[in-house]
């Protein structure tokens, strides 16, 4: 790297030689003007060299401090570092799973708040890495604009959610009606304000680095906000679409770690030297079995299978419905080799159990690549973990790097193979229309049902009088 020296107000590399005068350069006052221009060009060139650093030039980020509770350190002081880490990870994993069960019991709204909190924390961890990497350049407004863009994007996505799922509530509030009607324009105006602030913050010596960090912020928003929004969209389809994918990823992470810890011998990928083929394969079979069983258990309860809806009359979220065929037991004929093995012709399953195999397979075969991607990111910036929030695990992003990839797959899977028209959502949209529009829709629907023979045409009053008299 260049080393900056301030001599006469002009930074330059050590041992730099002044550039020779250009051909046809004027003397006297013109020479002084040209010399100043040359100095400015030289400064830009030198800072351009600073911007084009190689991987070896990336500054070392100080290692995170150990946040393991002292009581655990004392209890495990006699163990080797390998087993000490195993016990710390195990204890903290059980604690997090217990808290997760508690939040599930508290309802869907608390799950939404949990997703929002995880999103903000993951964004903070990634942005902090960027700030630490480029801290020596003191980029103006970087952190302020990053958080501003986070607010803008959340306002856009969650405003869309409010418009879709809380239509009856919005109808009663005039201020919310205005915000929903012009929601996209307001969102664009807010983002445009941030964009203009970024342009105004550009400093001559930092152009390239500032655009690096502008891209860094937007990629981070794509990874965190967009995916967390999809998680909440999946949750509205029914809590089971939230729990089975997430628990499958957690199961795969735990079982792959256990199989790798006890039986791992063959390295899987260079990005993660501790990952082994034994752990990968063991995690796959364990996750598929777990997902199949979890789908069977959860499919029995309306609380998990019914779409999450907001009821304005009780002012809360409800999960009450008549379960769809997806969550009703069906009989399936077994293949010949299974008939001989199980000694039965058919088997009763919930259709969702078949879908759970697809979800679990993705969680165990493709989901880990989200973790490999995160490992490559951390290696690129010479860090072990995104943060030190959870002892033995690292940061929140270290635990949820696979969940974001899973969220996108589940959303695509639902929209491609599962979701049909949602009557309650259509009704909510109809209720916010003007009375004339509602009446036109009623007449059109009535005519359509009569043509299909579902409704009988009503007799006119004059025809009824003839029949009577």
Residue pairs with C-beta under 8 A, 6 or more apart in sequence:
1 50
1 53
1 57
2 13
2 14
2 46
2 49
2 50
3 13
3 14
4 11
4 12
4 13
5 11
5 12
5 13
5 14
10 39
10 42
10 43
11 43
11 46
12 42
12 46
13 46
19 38
19 42
22 34
22 38
25 31
25 34
26 34
43 205
44 204
44 205
47 205
47 206
47 208
48 208
51 207
51 208
51 209
51 212
52 208
55 380
58 133
58 380
58 381
58 382
59 133
59 135
59 136
60 382
61 129
61 132
61 133
61 381
61 382
61 383
63 384
64 384
64 385
64 387
64 388
64 394
65 388
66 388
66 391
67 388
67 389
67 391
68 88
68 391
68 392
69 391
72 87
72 88
72 91
72 391
76 83
76 84
76 87
76 88
79 87
85 392
86 261
88 391
88 392
89 257
89 392
89 393
92 390
92 391
92 392
92 393
93 254
93 393
96 390
96 399
97 250
103 110
103 111
103 114
104 111
104 239
104 243
107 317
108 235
108 239
108 308
108 317
108 319
109 316
109 317
111 235
111 239
111 242
112 232
112 235
115 228
115 231
115 232
115 235
116 154
116 228
118 228
118 396
118 400
119 224
119 225
119 228
120 150
121 389
121 395
121 396
121 397
122 223
122 224
122 386
122 395
122 396
122 397
122 400
123 150
123 220
123 221
123 224
123 225
125 386
125 387
125 389
125 395
125 396
125 397
126 216
126 220
126 223
126 224
126 386
126 397
127 143
127 146
127 216
127 217
127 220
128 387
129 381
129 383
129 386
130 142
130 213
130 216
130 217
130 220
131 142
131 143
133 381
134 142
134 209
134 212
134 213
137 206
137 209
139 206
139 209
139 210
139 213
140 201
140 203
140 206
141 197
141 198
141 201
142 210
142 213
145 194
145 197
145 198
145 201
145 217
146 213
146 217
146 220
148 194
148 197
149 191
149 194
149 217
149 218
149 221
150 221
150 225
151 190
152 187
152 190
152 191
152 194
153 191
153 221
153 225
153 226
154 225
155 186
155 187
155 190
156 183
156 184
156 187
156 191
157 225
157 226
157 229
158 229
159 179
159 180
159 183
159 187
160 183
161 229
161 232
161 233
162 170
162 176
162 180
163 170
163 180
163 183
164 425
165 236
165 309
165 310
165 425
165 428
166 310
167 428
167 429
167 431
167 432
168 310
168 312
168 428
168 431
168 432
169 176
169 310
169 312
170 176
170 177
170 180
170 432
171 177
171 431
171 432
172 312
179 186
198 210
198 214
201 210
202 210
203 210
223 404
224 404
227 403
227 404
227 405
227 407
227 408
228 404
228 407
230 407
230 408
230 410
230 411
231 242
231 403
231 407
233 411
234 241
234 242
234 245
234 407
234 410
234 411
234 414
235 241
235 242
235 308
236 307
236 308
237 307
237 308
237 414
237 418
237 419
238 304
238 305
238 306
238 307
238 308
238 319
239 298
239 303
239 304
239 305
239 308
239 319
240 295
240 298
240 299
240 304
240 305
240 327
240 352
241 410
241 414
243 294
243 298
243 304
244 291
244 294
244 295
244 298
244 356
244 359
244 360
245 359
245 363
245 406
245 407
245 409
245 410
246 403
246 406
247 290
247 291
247 294
248 287
248 290
248 291
248 294
248 356
248 359
248 360
248 363
248 364
248 367
248 406
249 363
249 367
249 402
249 403
249 406
251 286
251 287
251 290
251 291
251 363
252 283
252 284
252 286
252 287
252 360
252 363
252 364
252 367
252 368
252 402
253 283
253 371
253 399
253 402
255 282
255 283
255 286
255 287
255 290
256 275
256 279
256 280
256 282
256 283
256 364
256 368
257 279
258 279
258 282
259 276
259 278
259 279
259 281
259 282
259 283
259 286
260 274
260 275
260 276
260 278
260 279
260 280
260 282
261 279
263 276
263 278
263 279
263 282
264 274
264 276
264 277
264 278
264 279
265 276
265 278
266 276
266 277
266 278
267 273
267 275
267 276
267 277
268 275
268 276
268 277
268 279
268 280
269 275
269 372
271 372
271 375
271 376
271 379
272 371
272 372
272 375
275 368
275 372
280 368
283 364
283 368
284 361
284 364
284 365
287 360
287 363
287 364
288 357
288 360
288 361
288 364
290 360
291 356
291 357
291 359
291 360
291 363
292 353
292 356
292 357
292 360
294 356
295 350
295 352
295 353
295 355
295 356
296 349
296 350
296 353
298 304
298 305
299 305
299 323
299 327
299 350
299 352
299 353
302 319
302 320
302 321
302 323
303 319
304 319
305 321
305 323
305 324
305 326
305 327
305 352
306 319
306 320
306 321
306 323
307 319
307 321
307 422
307 424
308 317
308 318
308 319
309 317
309 318
309 319
309 424
310 316
310 317
310 318
311 317
311 318
325 351
326 350
326 351
326 352
326 355
326 418
327 350
327 351
327 352
328 350
328 351
329 348
329 349
329 350
330 348
330 349
330 350
330 351
331 346
331 347
331 348
332 346
332 347
332 348
332 349
333 345
333 346
334 342
334 344
334 345
334 346
334 347
339 345
355 413
355 417
355 418
358 413
359 409
359 410
359 413
362 406
362 409
363 402
363 406
366 405
366 409
367 402
367 405
367 406
368 402
369 405
370 401
370 402
370 403
370 404
370 405
370 406
371 401
371 402
373 401
374 386
374 397
374 398
374 401
378 384
378 385
378 386
384 394
385 393
385 394
385 395
385 398
386 394
386 395
386 396
386 397
386 398
387 394
387 395
387 396
387 397
387 398
388 394
388 395
389 395
389 396
390 396
390 398
390 399
393 399
430 438
430 441
433 441
446 455
449 455
450 456
450 457
